Amino acid sequence: MTKPTDDQLATLGSAFETFTRRYKLAEAISAEKPLNELDKQTLFYVAQHPACGPSDVARFLGTANTTVSSATDRLVKRGLLKRARVEKDRRAVALELTGEGQSYVTVQCKTYRDMYRLMLERLAPEERDPFIALITKIVYNDD
């Protein structure tokens, strides 16, 4: 396999920077202070895995338990997440979204779907599946 050229790296970097900037600017328009990526991903994970524990989130995100503990502290303070004691093991904590947290996740998921739709609409129909396959290959390549 040949290595990417400097021009390819520069073009890809520029495209990603523009993509990130557009996404971040759209998020910054919101009236609320945006969440950092760790906090968002914590909420998304809890939404898909109700009553999971902080260590489950840490394992999925590949971060330290203390990092997730700080994230859950921030999310609880913002009223997006709540902790509940597990009856069978009073030392364990189950994480759940609050109503506000569920609303946040719902809005964010819709925003992401709209962004993905916009991205794919810019491609010809026959380009979409190969594009998705290439992005998936990059993300899930375990080499």
C-alpha positions as CSV (number, residue, x, y, z in Angstrom):
1,M,0.0,0.0,0.0
2,T,1.4,3.4,-0.9
3,K,1.5,6.3,1.5
4,P,-0.8,9.3,1.1
5,T,0.8,12.3,-0.6
6,D,1.3,15.6,1.2
7,D,-1.4,17.1,-1.1
8,Q,-3.9,14.4,-0.1
9,L,-3.1,15.0,3.6
10,A,-3.6,18.8,3.2
11,T,-6.9,18.4,1.2
12,L,-8.3,15.9,3.7
13,G,-7.2,18.1,6.7
14,S,-8.8,21.1,5.1
15,A,-12.0,19.3,4.5
16,F,-12.2,17.9,8.1
17,E,-11.3,21.4,9.5
18,T,-14.2,23.0,7.5
19,F,-16.6,20.2,8.5
20,T,-15.7,20.6,12.2
21,R,-15.9,24.3,12.0
22,R,-19.4,24.3,10.4
23,Y,-20.6,21.7,13.0
24,K,-19.2,23.6,15.9
25,L,-20.6,26.9,14.7
26,A,-24.0,25.4,14.3
27,E,-23.8,24.1,17.8
28,A,-22.5,27.4,19.2
29,I,-25.6,29.2,18.0
30,S,-27.6,27.4,20.6
31,A,-28.7,29.4,23.6
32,E,-27.1,26.9,26.0
33,K,-23.5,26.4,26.6
34,P,-22.6,23.4,24.4
35,L,-21.5,20.1,26.0
36,N,-18.1,18.8,25.4
37,E,-17.8,15.6,23.3
38,L,-17.2,13.4,26.3
39,D,-20.4,14.6,28.0
40,K,-22.4,14.2,24.8
41,Q,-21.1,10.7,24.2
42,T,-21.9,9.8,27.8
43,L,-25.5,10.9,27.3
44,F,-25.8,9.0,24.1
45,Y,-24.5,5.8,25.7
46,V,-26.8,6.1,28.7
47,A,-29.7,6.7,26.3
48,Q,-29.0,3.4,24.6
49,H,-28.1,1.6,27.8
50,P,-30.5,2.7,30.6
51,A,-29.3,1.9,34.1
52,C,-25.8,1.2,33.0
53,G,-23.0,2.0,35.4
54,P,-20.2,4.6,35.0
55,S,-17.6,1.9,34.4
56,D,-19.7,0.6,31.4
57,V,-19.6,4.1,29.9
58,A,-15.8,4.3,30.6
59,R,-15.2,1.0,29.0
60,F,-17.2,1.9,25.9
61,L,-15.6,5.3,25.5
62,G,-12.1,4.0,26.3
63,T,-11.5,6.4,29.1
64,A,-10.7,6.2,32.8
65,N,-13.4,5.7,35.4
66,T,-12.4,9.0,37.0
67,T,-12.9,10.8,33.6
68,V,-16.4,9.5,33.3
69,S,-17.1,10.3,37.0
70,S,-16.2,13.9,36.2
71,A,-18.5,13.9,33.2
72,T,-21.4,12.4,35.1
73,D,-20.9,15.1,37.8
74,R,-21.2,17.8,35.2
75,L,-24.2,16.2,33.6
76,V,-26.0,15.7,37.0
77,K,-25.3,19.4,37.8
78,R,-26.9,20.4,34.5
79,G,-29.9,18.3,35.2
80,L,-29.4,16.0,32.2
81,L,-28.4,12.8,34.1
82,K,-29.3,11.2,37.4
83,R,-27.7,8.6,39.5
84,A,-29.7,5.9,41.3
85,R,-28.5,3.3,43.8
86,V,-28.9,-0.3,42.7
87,E,-31.0,-2.2,45.3
88,K,-29.0,-5.4,44.9
89,D,-25.7,-3.7,45.4
90,R,-26.0,-0.4,47.3
91,R,-22.4,0.5,46.3
92,A,-23.3,0.4,42.6
93,V,-24.7,3.3,40.7
94,A,-27.1,3.2,37.7
95,L,-27.2,6.1,35.3
96,E,-30.4,7.4,33.8
97,L,-31.3,10.3,31.7
98,T,-33.6,12.9,33.1
99,G,-36.5,14.2,31.0
100,E,-34.3,17.2,30.0
101,G,-31.4,14.7,29.2
102,Q,-33.7,12.7,27.0
103,S,-34.9,15.8,25.2
104,Y,-31.3,16.8,24.7
105,V,-30.4,13.4,23.2
106,T,-33.5,13.5,20.9
107,V,-32.6,17.0,19.6
108,Q,-28.9,16.1,19.1
109,C,-29.8,12.8,17.2
110,K,-32.2,14.8,14.9
111,T,-29.4,17.4,14.3
112,Y,-26.9,14.7,13.5
113,R,-29.4,13.0,11.1
114,D,-30.1,16.3,9.4
115,M,-26.3,16.9,9.0
116,Y,-25.8,13.4,7.6
117,R,-28.7,13.9,5.2
118,L,-27.2,17.1,4.0
119,M,-23.8,15.4,3.5
120,L,-25.3,12.5,1.5
121,E,-27.5,14.8,-0.6
122,R,-24.4,16.4,-1.9
123,L,-23.4,13.1,-3.4
124,A,-24.9,11.4,-6.4
125,P,-27.1,8.4,-5.3
126,E,-24.5,5.9,-6.7
127,E,-21.7,7.6,-4.6
128,R,-23.5,7.3,-1.3
129,D,-22.9,3.6,-0.4
130,P,-19.2,3.6,-1.5
131,F,-18.7,6.8,0.6
132,I,-20.3,5.2,3.6
133,A,-18.3,2.0,3.1
134,L,-15.0,4.0,2.9
135,I,-15.8,6.0,6.1
136,T,-16.8,2.8,7.8
137,K,-13.5,1.1,6.7
138,I,-11.5,4.0,8.2
139,V,-13.4,4.0,11.5
140,Y,-13.5,0.3,12.1
141,N,-10.1,-0.8,10.6
142,D,-8.3,-2.6,13.4
143,D,-4.9,-2.7,11.7
